Structures are given as C-alpha cells and as structure tokens.
Amino acid sequence: MRFVFIGILLGLAFSPAAQAKNPPHDIKIKVEASAWAKSLLLQKLNDSGRFHGLHFDESEQVYDYRVVFETNQDPAAAQDGQMNDITGSATVFDAQGNQLFDFKREGRFTESGVTNAVAKEIVKRLHTIRSQLPN
C-alpha cells in the first residue's frame, strides 16, 4: 500500500500539469548607475526576480521603471583599518517619471553584497506593486 501511495505522489510530481509554469513577466528597466554597478544590479535583479516570476531587461528608450542606483564606501572606516562599510541606495520611478519609492541599505562589506540587498528590496516592492495592478 505504501509503494502505491509513493508511486502516485511521484506520478503527480512529474506530470506535465505539475511542471507547467507561467512564463516570467518581462519588465523593462532603465538603470542609471556606473557601468559595473548597472551590470551587477541587473544580474541580481534577475537572480531575485526569478523566485517571483519576474525577468528584468535593460532598455534605454522604452521602459516600465527607471532605477537610480549608487553605492558609497565609508572612508573613515577604511582609514581606521575597519571592515568596509558599503552603503547602497536606490530610487525607483515609473515610466511617467513618478517616484514610487526610495531606500538605503547600509552595513554591507562588499559592493556585491549591498547590490544584492538592494535588488532583493526592489524585486519585493515591484512584485507587491504589480500584484495590486488590475490585469
């Protein structure tokens, strides 16, 4: 009896209906940042976005959202021999130029770490905003 139950569960798990996924929603964004930061942010947005069914494509002309992103290092911490204190900030606008939100992430040790934190927050907030829009 137990083997029959396990067989049914495996059959359901690997059935075409169980494997059918909705295609990700493509979001066109314009990122205003240094070339390196822009590339890294786009990568981190897609890494985080895939868990929410979002895919980000860079576009300079026609876009859904514009992101102004920058990172800064605390020079006092670096001079004192302390760990790096990297801060990242982002301001996100819609296609009409209306500011949707802005925030800052502090206390990360690398630019990659702070970019990852910023990307996760952007994905979380855009997912919430998009889920409230009428279809």
SVG drawing of the C-alpha trace seen along z (x, -y; Angstrom):
<svg xmlns="http://www.w3.org/2000/svg" viewBox="-8 -62 52 64">
<polyline fill="none" stroke="black" stroke-width="0.4" points="0.0,0.0 2.8,-2.4 4.5,-1.8 1.3,-2.6 1.0,-5.9 4.6,-6.8 4.1,-5.9 1.0,-8.2 2.9,-11.0 5.9,-10.6 3.5,-10.5 1.8,-13.7 5.1,-15.4 6.4,-14.6 3.2,-15.1 3.1,-17.8 0.4,-19.7 2.7,-19.9 5.7,-21.0 3.7,-23.7 4.9,-27.1 3.7,-30.6 6.2,-32.4 8.0,-35.2 6.7,-38.7 9.2,-40.7 10.0,-44.1 11.9,-46.7 14.0,-48.9 16.4,-51.8 19.3,-51.7 21.2,-54.9 24.5,-53.8 28.1,-53.2 28.6,-50.5 29.8,-47.9 27.1,-48.6 24.4,-48.6 25.5,-45.2 25.7,-43.8 22.3,-45.2 20.6,-43.7 22.1,-40.3 21.0,-40.5 17.5,-41.7 17.1,-38.6 18.5,-36.3 15.9,-37.5 13.2,-38.1 13.0,-34.5 11.5,-33.5 8.7,-35.9 8.1,-35.3 9.9,-38.5 12.5,-38.9 14.3,-42.2 15.6,-43.5 17.6,-46.7 16.1,-49.3 17.3,-52.9 14.3,-54.2 11.0,-52.5 10.9,-51.2 8.5,-50.3 10.7,-51.5 13.7,-53.7 16.2,-52.9 18.8,-55.3 21.3,-53.3 24.6,-54.1 27.0,-52.7 29.3,-54.5 32.0,-53.4 32.6,-55.0 36.1,-56.4 36.6,-56.8 36.1,-53.1 38.6,-52.2 41.3,-54.6 40.9,-53.2 41.5,-49.7 38.0,-48.5 35.9,-46.4 34.4,-48.1 31.1,-49.8 29.3,-49.9 26.0,-51.7 23.7,-51.3 20.7,-53.5 18.0,-53.2 15.2,-55.4 12.7,-53.8 10.4,-55.8 7.6,-54.6 7.6,-55.2 5.9,-58.6 8.7,-59.8 6.7,-59.5 8.8,-58.4 7.5,-55.1 9.9,-54.5 13.5,-55.0 15.5,-53.4 19.1,-52.8 20.9,-49.6 23.9,-50.0 26.4,-47.9 27.4,-45.5 31.0,-44.5 31.1,-44.4 29.5,-46.2 28.2,-42.9 26.5,-42.3 24.9,-45.7 23.8,-45.4 22.2,-42.1 20.3,-43.6 19.1,-46.5 18.0,-44.2 16.0,-42.0 14.2,-45.0 13.4,-46.4 12.0,-43.0 10.0,-42.7 8.4,-46.1 7.8,-45.8 6.2,-42.4 3.9,-44.0 3.1,-47.0 2.4,-44.8 0.2,-42.4 -2.1,-45.3 -2.5,-46.4 -5.6,-45.3 -4.9,-42.7"/>
</svg>
